[in-house]
Amino acid sequence: MNQRIFLSPPHIGEAEAGFVAEAFASNWIAPLGPNVDAFEQEIASYVGAQGAVALSSGTAAIHLALRLLGVGRGDIVFVSSLTFIASVNPVLYEGAVPVFIDADETTWNMSPAALQRALEDARRAGRMPKAVIVVSLYGQSADMAAITELCEQYGVPIVEDAAESLGATYQGSASGTFGRFGIYSFNGNKIMTTSGGGMLIGQDLEALKLARFWATQSRDQALHYEHSQLGFNYRMSNVLAGIGRGQLQVLDSRIEARRAIFERYVAAFSGIEGIDFMPEAPYGRSTRWLTAMTLDPDATGTTPEALVHALMEANIEARPVWKPMHLQPLLRECAYYPHTDLPQGSVSDQLFARGICLPSGSSLTIEQQNRVIDCIHSHLADSRKLASVLAAHSG
Ligand SMILES: *Cc1c(COP(=O)(O)O)cnc(C)c1O
């Protein structure tokens, strides 16, 4: 009774245990092995990339992508502001300097207008970024045609952080395949998981081979342990790759399930004044990894924070939309390019102030979702009542 409902828990299918059992039976427990090779090929063929490197996390994949692009101390890297900290941390690992780019209202992803201003300023200052990390948020691809055109014009390579958008499409192609490199995450809350892991993808097989070398402690060809380059311990284990292979088999059904969950939330709340949902941009198909909804505090009498608390009391996990990177204490010194200059704050600021992510796991049952919906309806009714009492008193 009143079992906890999580935001986005793992949803294991039927094939995962078999692949893992195979790894055990053949004693391929150690890093690398047949599951890793197969998982890399299967992901590459699913998204239509030349190659893929299975790694210990999405963060590691971003880190290696930046190293492949030669990002180093003092270099500038442009990054979407509305994202999870993992998009930025690898920039800091390399001693580079992030500059944050706002989102636009129609995609919630990197604003091409803000990016253009940032690129223009960089050119004028004679300090071009070494890379642009474009994040595709909550299952929806950023506007890659517009962003790619700008980056090509200024000669800056793109790393696509598609950690949240595996399975989404942009103009019919897979999210993650538009940049010089793309990355996916298989963290426990993502649309498919290996319990923890990531993938680096790209078209340049030589570069991916180098990433694989770096990720295995940069062991040179020799009988003894010989190292001429800095290395990392970033490879995925053969056991975890087995989980990933099973998860990939059911990815399409997981996308359908999450989209259906989104539609049920829309049906439940769309008539209510002051409630909106993250739009689906016309250029592609979102996976709706997380259902993201906005609350207008004036119209609803409540805030994401209050609603998260109300849900928490009912043993339901929800979260505010990502707190933008330009507002993080760690990154407060960094430059920021808003989409437009508005007195009420940039687009990311406003999405953070109004946005909430609702339970969206593909294993969420109708009954569980109804529990979430009922709890939100009752919180909204209470908030409206309270608002009208307060209005009556002050009037
Ligand atoms: C999850 C996530 C990552 C990478 O996460 P790992 O936990 O390192 O696999 C990177 N960027 C974004 C936007 C994410 O949501």
The ligand as an ORCA input file, in Angstrom:
! r2SCAN-3c Opt
* xyz 0 1
  C      22.887     11.481    -17.129
  C      23.525     12.576    -17.865
  C      24.892     12.556    -18.232
  C      25.894     11.472    -17.926
  O      25.618     10.756    -16.847
  P      26.478      9.504    -16.295
  O      25.784      9.301    -14.993
  O      27.874      9.927    -16.162
  O      26.303      8.350    -17.221
  C      25.379     13.604    -18.981
  N      24.596     14.614    -19.355
  C      23.288     14.666    -19.049
  C      22.475     15.803    -19.564
  C      22.705     13.670    -18.276
  O      21.404     13.753    -17.956
*
